[in-house]
């Protein structure tokens, strides 16, 4: 899981919406500051992630750091991961948590659900 989230973090650090989207499975859902959204098409997901990247650029995003809070197997091909995130910005850093549900698809972990919380 640590390697997966290093890739995820690096994709955000690069503001690369397509690379971020490649780490999701479809359909997927995201619950964040924009509300609850369900995505069934990759173009929709990329558009959402691109908007998130633009917002992050706007508030001075420099990089992200994460700590694996907990993870639990959900059968053979699923895992729930609780992550503490710190966003380093040009101003004040931002701390939050996220619960992810990931599925193994064709041998690779992919995000099915994201729930951002404080």
C-alpha positions in Angstrom: 0.0 0.0 0.0 2.8 2.4 0.8 4.2 2.1 -2.8 0.7 2.8 -4.2 0.2 5.9 -2.2 3.7 7.2 -3.1 2.7 7.0 -6.8 -0.6 8.7 -5.9 1.1 11.4 -4.0 3.7 11.9 -6.8 0.9 12.2 -9.4 -0.7 15.0 -7.4 2.7 16.7 -6.8 3.0 16.8 -10.6 -0.5 18.1 -11.1 -1.0 15.2 -13.5 -4.8 14.5 -13.6 -4.4 11.6 -16.1 -1.8 9.9 -13.9 -4.0 10.3 -10.9 -7.0 8.9 -12.8 -5.0 5.9 -13.9 -4.9 4.8 -10.2 -8.7 4.7 -10.0 -11.1 2.0 -11.3 -14.4 2.8 -12.9 -17.0 3.2 -11.7 -15.6 5.1 -8.6 -16.8 7.6 -6.1 -15.2 10.6 -4.4 -16.6 12.4 -1.3 -14.7 15.6 -0.7 -15.2 19.4 -0.5 -17.1 19.2 -3.8 -19.6 16.8 -2.3 -20.3 13.2 -3.3 -19.6 12.4 -6.9 -19.7 9.1 -8.9 -17.7 8.7 -12.0 -18.4 6.1 -14.7 -16.3 7.6 -17.5 -12.6 8.4 -17.3 -13.1 11.8 -19.0 -15.4 12.8 -16.2 -12.9 11.7 -13.6 -9.9 13.5 -15.3 -12.0 16.7 -15.5 -12.7 16.5 -11.7 -9.1 15.7 -10.9 -7.8 18.5 -13.2 -10.1 21.0 -11.4 -8.7 19.7 -8.0 -5.1 20.2 -9.3 -5.9 23.7 -10.5 -7.4 24.6 -7.0 -4.3 23.2 -5.3 -2.1 25.3 -7.6 -4.1 28.3 -6.7 -3.5 28.0 -2.9 0.2 27.4 -3.3 0.5 23.6 -3.2 4.1 22.5 -3.1 3.9 18.8 -2.2 2.1 16.2 -0.2 3.1 13.9 2.6 1.2 10.9 4.0 1.2 8.5 6.8 -0.6 5.2 6.6 -2.9 5.4 9.7 -4.4 1.9 9.2 -5.3 -0.6 6.5 -7.5 -3.7 6.6 -8.0 -6.4 4.0 -11.4 -6.7 2.6 -11.3 -10.2 1.2 -8.7 -11.3 -1.3 -9.0 -8.3 -3.7 -9.9 -5.4 -1.5 -8.4 -3.2 1.1 -9.6 -0.2 3.2 -6.8 2.3 3.9 -7.0 5.2 6.2 -4.4 7.9 5.4 -3.2 11.1 7.2 -2.3 13.7 4.7 -0.3 16.9 5.0 -0.3 19.3 2.1 2.7 21.6 2.2 1.9 25.0 0.7 3.6 28.3 0.3 1.5 29.4 3.3 0.0 27.4 6.1 0.1 23.6 5.7 -3.2 21.6 5.5 -3.8 18.4 7.4 -6.7 16.0 6.7 -7.6 12.3 6.6 -8.9 10.1 3.9 -10.5 6.7 3.8 -9.9 4.8 0.6 -11.4 1.5 -0.6 -9.2 -0.1 -3.1 -9.8 -3.1 -5.4 -7.2 -5.3 -7.1 -8.0 -5.1 -10.8 -5.9 -7.2 -13.2 -3.2 -7.6 -10.5 -2.9 -3.9 -9.7 -4.5 -1.8 -6.9 -7.1 0.8 -8.0 -9.1 3.2 -5.9 -12.8 2.5 -5.9 -14.0 5.0 -3.2 -12.5 8.1 -1.5 -13.9 9.8 1.6 -12.1 12.9 2.7 -12.6 14.0 6.3 -11.0 15.9 9.2 
